[in-house]
């Protein structure tokens, strides 16, 4: 079996395993429930119901997707090691990086399938609440917003898998959730720490700014609901930044797992 | 078997207790005049990070529910400014929030607060024609500042999406310095551009005030002319022979009119305070307003 087919076989197994997780369906039901709730709430507002539907339903997808990415990601490797299910697989002539990458692709594939289902529900809602039967937003801008959201979720899944390669599921969950939250405040962190008169604090602020993922840059929802253009050079550069950052995270995960002594 | 009955009984008692307490809690909320403790807008803006628009939407929904609360309505919405400030601090580009809050504050008689939030909106969402338009209405209707009203309407008339005849209305405001017909035209425009029943009802009520005021003045003029010609007041308003007055009398607003043939006084049961016509001492000058950016938010 060559590396590519091993990679896809591992990804397929991880996808099937992830799709069997009951928590996934709980999160999916929760997110779709929030999307439906946004439609109910839009009926008790003044003025502009489609804004409420768009904002709350895409936020629900973002939150639900993030929860899925982290919960599935932290279990992807750590739980396999804890349950000793990984050993028969790793005993085969499969490189460890292939194993990590395969597990990651399974997780991210599951998250993307669920996000697409939620996005379908949200799009139908937005279309139903748009003025005079026309979709409220430019299709390219709407798709770009969803695309940036997928990059953000791919990074969160990558971070969860990274922590999962060298620590327990619980610690990996806490660490990746913390990084996911901190990733929305990197610019603020740099701004506040940069005001310090002590050079070390400023340097720490600068280091954190470059080391943490800048997830706020990959958020286009506020611009979408204000009718601002999204699919432009800035969005493409932001997506490229996200993919490069993801590459760094996955290389670190593979590297860390290669050097790990398994009991 | 016996334990089943115990569970069933327990379930019924707890369900009834829950329902009773829930009703009490809901009544408590409905009777509340204030919106309850509100978070610091700047802190919440920071904490919600890139989801600040969703937080703004949730507080906007709270504002709408608050405005519709009977007790808050009776108290004159004391927390309206704080809620509106929270919403527009969370999302400074929320054009409709500035517009609706401005109108609601104007309805509550807090004109300075209304102008303040509309001006804040004009700075943050410069392409939204409704903001200078409603600020102009405040100047015209409440503050009798016709020059400023004209300038604001002129500014609104230069923005994308505005109704075609807004420029003509702005010119009329400059020229006539606030005739009743201009006010009715202004309110017709506002009614046509407002879908929300709460705001529409307020504009319709204000329009009815102006229509009544216009008719009262017409009756007073015709009655004075009648007395000059006949040396007495008419016994009934139909005697005036004015076609417009005669057509108005059977309408619901016309039914509220009361004529006193002894004193020649006419009043409406509906219009408690007569509106006063402001006569400026000099003709206002039309000042050039610099064109603004056209970043229009959706409806």
Boltz contact constraints between the chains, C-beta under 6 A:
constraints:
  - contact:
      token1: [A, 41]
      token2: [B, 61]
      max_distance: 6.0
  - contact:
      token1: [A, 45]
      token2: [B, 61]
      max_distance: 6.0
  - contact:
      token1: [A, 45]
      token2: [B, 64]
      max_distance: 6.0
  - contact:
      token1: [A, 46]
      token2: [B, 64]
      max_distance: 6.0
  - contact:
      token1: [A, 46]
      token2: [B, 100]
      max_distance: 6.0
  - contact:
      token1: [A, 46]
      token2: [B, 196]
      max_distance: 6.0
  - contact:
      token1: [A, 47]
      token2: [B, 96]
      max_distance: 6.0
  - contact:
      token1: [A, 48]
      token2: [B, 96]
      max_distance: 6.0
  - contact:
      token1: [A, 48]
      token2: [B, 299]
      max_distance: 6.0
  - contact:
      token1: [A, 52]
      token2: [B, 57]
      max_distance: 6.0
  - contact:
      token1: [A, 55]
      token2: [B, 53]
      max_distance: 6.0
  - contact:
      token1: [A, 55]
      token2: [B, 54]
      max_distance: 6.0
  - contact:
      token1: [A, 55]
      token2: [B, 57]
      max_distance: 6.0
  - contact:
      token1: [A, 59]
      token2: [B, 51]
      max_distance: 6.0
  - contact:
      token1: [A, 59]
      token2: [B, 54]
      max_distance: 6.0
  - contact:
      token1: [A, 184]
      token2: [B, 49]
      max_distance: 6.0
  - contact:
      token1: [A, 184]
      token2: [B, 50]
      max_distance: 6.0
  - contact:
      token1: [A, 216]
      token2: [B, 49]
      max_distance: 6.0
  - contact:
      token1: [A, 216]
      token2: [B, 50]
      max_distance: 6.0
  - contact:
      token1: [A, 219]
      token2: [B, 50]
      max_distance: 6.0
  - contact:
      token1: [A, 222]
      token2: [B, 53]
      max_distance: 6.0
  - contact:
      token1: [A, 225]
      token2: [B, 53]
      max_distance: 6.0
  - contact:
      token1: [A, 226]
      token2: [B, 93]
      max_distance: 6.0
  - contact:
      token1: [A, 226]
      token2: [B, 297]
      max_distance: 6.0
  - contact:
      token1: [A, 227]
      token2: [B, 297]
      max_distance: 6.0
  - contact:
      token1: [A, 227]
      token2: [B, 298]
      max_distance: 6.0
